[in-house]
Amino acid sequence: MDESLRWLKWAAELQALAQAGLWYSKDPYDIERFERIRDIAAEIMAHKTDVPIEKVRNLFCNESGYQTPKIDTRAAIFEDGRILLVRENDGLWSLPGGWADIGLSVGENAVKEVREEAGLEARAERLIAVLDHARHNRPLNAHSICKVFILCTALGGRFEANIETTESGYFPEDALPPLSEGKNSTEQVRMCFAANRDPDWKVLFD
C-alpha cells in the first residue's frame, strides 16, 4: 500500500470513529474530544488530497449517526456484444449509475439511473459484483463506497442529453473510450463483459 493511501485510510477511520462518538456520547468533554478528532481527520484528508479544508469538511464531516458505506449502483447493458456507456460532463465515460436512493432496491436504483442517464427503460437481471471502491478505483473518495454492478436488459427508449450525461454509445471490449476510473475501472468494465458471456457467472465480492 502506498503512503498516501495509508494516510487516507487512517483519516477515513478516524472520521468514522469520531462520528460514532459524537452520535453516542453524552458527556460534553467527550463530545469536544471527538469533534477535535474529526477536525484532525479532515485536516489529514485535505493535506493528502490538496482539496480545500472547507470542502473536505462539507463532504467528509457533514453526516451524523453511525457511519456506514455509501452504495453506488452501476448497470451493465449489452447489445451485439458491446457495452452501453454514457459520457459524463467531464468528457469521460461510465456505466450508467449513481448513488442509491432511499426507498429503492439496488436493482430499482440501477434501472432508474439507466433511465436518467441513458434514456432507456431497463430490467435488472443478475448481480455481477459487490466491490469496495477503495480497493479497485482511483481517485480515492472521502467516503467509504460499496459499488454494486448489475447486469440489465434494455427494453426501449432513446438517449437525450441531460444535466449528467452528454452522449451514450455501445462499445466493444477492445475499443473502450476514456473511462471515469473513479466510477468504473477498465478492469470492472471487462468484468461486466465476462459476466455477460457466462450464464453461470459467480458473483464477485470483496
Secondary structure, DSSP 8 states (H G I E B T S, - for coil): --HHHHHHHHHHHHHHHHHHHHHH---HHHHHHHHHHHHHHHHHHHHHH---HHHHHHHHS---SS---EEEEEEEEEETTEEEEEEETTS-EE-SEEE--TT--HHHHHHHHHHHHH-EEEEEEEEEEEEEHHHH-SS--SS-EEEEEEEEEEEEE-----SSEEEEEEE-TTS---B-TTT--HHHHHHHHHHHH-TT---EE-
